[in-house]
Amino acid sequence: MKLEVSATRMELLKLKKRLMLARRGHKLLKDKQDELMRNFLELVNKDKELRVDLDKEMIRFYENYYSTTVEYDPKQVQSMFLLSNSTIRIEREFEHVMNLRLPKFNVNIEGEIHSFGYKDVDIDFDIHLSKLRDLSIRLIELARIENSIKELALEIEKTRRRVNALEYILIPNLEETIKYIGMKIGEVERSNLTRLMKVKEIVERH
């Protein structure tokens, strides 16, 4: 669609500069989109691998856990969990991907997860607690990855809209307007040239 501007040489020069900037911006945004997409797919693959692995580990953990604790009184099991003084402390940092700040977690485990006596307690219960701690850390990493995927997806969509606006609207409109103004200026120049030639003929006859 042609832009509503004056068909002058000054306007033509301005439009050509805008077109040059629009093409440069389009290339930069396209490169950004490609890089975001590369990071997105990399994280999606990592998320898939980690999720599949965690699903298997969680199933295995609960199967072993229930087979061990089935003989215990539920209150006794609950009390053993309450005795643990272990805490997971999460420190958040950020890594920059293009103009995005994606969270990065440093996980520190403080305290002793095994705060109960071993008398009347199956040694497997001790193993389950350690396994649960490890699974918790990996679940935090999975949450981080999936949050980053969400942020990247939103940025990719926003960048895609800007790329499309430049590629299918602004740049074609600028090109059409530049072509139109060029034709108009050409018509004016031909008209002026014809007028000058007629004036010259009149002058030469007199």
C-alpha positions in Angstrom: 0.0 0.0 0.0 1.4 3.4 -1.0 2.2 5.8 1.8 0.5 9.2 1.8 3.5 11.5 1.2 4.4 14.3 -1.1 5.9 13.3 -4.4 9.1 15.3 -4.1 12.8 14.6 -4.3 13.3 15.4 -0.7 10.6 12.9 0.3 12.1 10.4 -2.0 15.5 10.7 -0.3 13.9 10.3 3.1 12.0 7.2 2.0 15.1 5.6 0.6 16.9 6.2 3.9 13.9 4.6 5.8 13.9 1.7 3.4 17.6 1.1 4.0 17.1 1.2 7.8 14.1 -1.0 7.5 16.0 -3.6 5.6 18.9 -3.5 8.0 16.5 -3.8 10.9 14.8 -6.7 9.3 18.1 -8.5 8.9 19.0 -7.9 12.5 15.6 -9.1 13.8 15.8 -12.1 11.5 19.2 -13.0 12.9 17.8 -12.5 16.5 14.9 -14.7 15.7 17.1 -17.4 14.4 19.4 -17.3 17.5 16.4 -17.3 19.8 15.0 -20.3 17.9 18.3 -22.1 18.2 18.4 -21.5 22.0 14.7 -22.5 22.2 15.1 -25.8 20.4 18.2 -26.6 22.5 16.3 -26.1 25.7 13.3 -28.0 24.4 15.6 -31.0 23.7 17.2 -30.7 27.1 13.8 -30.4 28.7 12.5 -33.5 26.9 15.5 -35.6 28.0 15.4 -34.4 31.6 11.6 -34.9 31.9 11.7 -38.5 30.4 14.6 -39.4 32.8 12.9 -37.8 35.8 9.6 -39.5 35.0 11.4 -42.9 35.1 13.3 -42.0 38.2 10.2 -40.8 40.1 8.3 -43.9 39.2 11.2 -46.0 40.4 11.5 -43.9 43.5 7.8 -44.2 44.5 7.8 -48.0 43.8 10.8 -48.5 46.1 9.5 -46.0 48.6 6.1 -47.6 49.0 7.5 -51.1 49.1 9.8 -50.0 52.0 7.3 -47.9 54.0 4.3 -50.2 53.6 5.2 -51.9 56.8 5.5 -48.7 58.8 2.7 -46.8 60.5 2.0 -43.6 58.4 2.5 -41.4 61.4 5.9 -42.9 62.0 6.9 -42.2 58.4 5.6 -38.6 58.7 7.5 -38.1 61.9 10.8 -39.3 60.3 10.3 -36.6 57.6 9.6 -34.0 60.2 12.8 -34.9 62.1 15.0 -33.9 59.1 16.5 -30.4 59.5 17.8 -30.3 55.9 16.8 -27.2 53.8 17.4 -26.4 50.1 18.5 -22.8 49.6 18.2 -21.5 46.0 20.2 -18.5 44.8 19.0 -16.9 41.6 21.3 -15.5 39.0 20.6 -14.5 35.4 22.2 -15.4 32.1 21.7 -13.2 29.1 20.3 -14.6 25.8 20.0 -11.7 23.3 18.0 -9.1 25.3 16.5 -11.7 27.7 17.5 -12.3 31.3 16.9 -16.0 31.9 17.1 -17.3 35.5 19.9 -19.6 36.6 19.7 -21.3 40.0 22.5 -22.2 42.3 21.1 -24.9 44.7 22.7 -25.3 48.1 21.6 -28.0 50.6 22.1 -27.1 54.2 21.6 -29.3 57.3 21.4 -33.1 57.7 18.7 -34.9 55.8 19.0 -37.9 58.1 18.1 -36.7 61.6 16.6 -39.9 63.0 18.1 -42.9 64.7 18.6 -46.1 62.7 17.0 -48.3 65.3 13.8 -49.8 64.0 14.3 -47.9 60.7 15.0 -49.8 57.4 18.3 -48.7 55.9 16.4 -48.3 52.6 14.5 -45.4 54.1 17.8 -43.6 54.4 18.5 -44.3 50.7 15.1 -43.0 49.8 15.6 -39.7 51.5 18.9 -39.2 49.7 17.3 -40.0 46.4 14.4 -37.6 47.2 16.9 -34.8 47.8 18.7 -35.5 44.5 15.3 -35.6 42.6 14.3 -32.3 44.2 17.4 -30.6 42.8 16.7 -32.0 39.3 13.1 -30.9 39.5 14.3 -27.4 40.3 16.5 -27.5 37.2 13.5 -28.8 35.1 11.4 -25.9 36.4 14.2 -23.4 35.4 14.5 -24.9 31.9 10.7 -24.8 31.3 10.5 -21.2 32.6 13.3 -20.3 30.1 11.4 -22.0 27.3 8.3 -20.0 28.1 10.3 -16.7 28.1 12.0 -17.6 24.8 8.7 -18.6 23.2 7.2 -15.2 24.1 10.2 -13.3 22.8 10.3 -15.4 19.6 6.6 -14.6 18.9 7.2 -10.9 19.6 10.2 -10.8 17.3 8.3 -12.8 14.6 5.5 -10.2 14.6 8.1 -7.4 14.1 9.9 -9.3 11.4 6.6 -9.9 9.5 5.6 -6.3 10.0 8.8 -5.2 8.3 8.8 -7.9 5.6 5.2 -7.8 4.6 4.0 -4.3 5.4 6.6 -1.6 5.9 9.2 -2.6 3.3 6.7 -3.3 0.5 4.9 0.0 1.3 8.1 1.9 1.2 9.2 0.2 -2.1 5.8 0.9 -3.7 5.9 4.6 -2.6 9.4 5.1 -3.8 8.5 3.6 -7.1 5.4 5.8 -7.3 7.3 9.0 -6.4 10.1 8.1 -8.9 7.4 7.7 -11.7 5.8 11.0 -10.7 9.1 12.9 -10.7 9.9 11.3 -14.1 6.6 12.5 -15.5 7.2 16.0 -14.2 10.7 16.1 -15.7 9.5 14.8 -19.1 6.7 17.4 -19.0 9.2 20.2 -18.1 11.5 19.0 -20.9 8.7 19.1 -23.4 7.7 22.6 -22.3 11.4 23.8 -22.6 11.7 22.3 -26.1 8.5 24.2 -27.1 9.8 27.4 -25.6 13.1 26.9 -27.5 11.2 26.4 -30.8 9.2 29.5 -30.2 12.4 31.5 -29.4 14.2 30.1 -32.4 11.3 31.1 -34.8 11.5 34.6 -33.6 
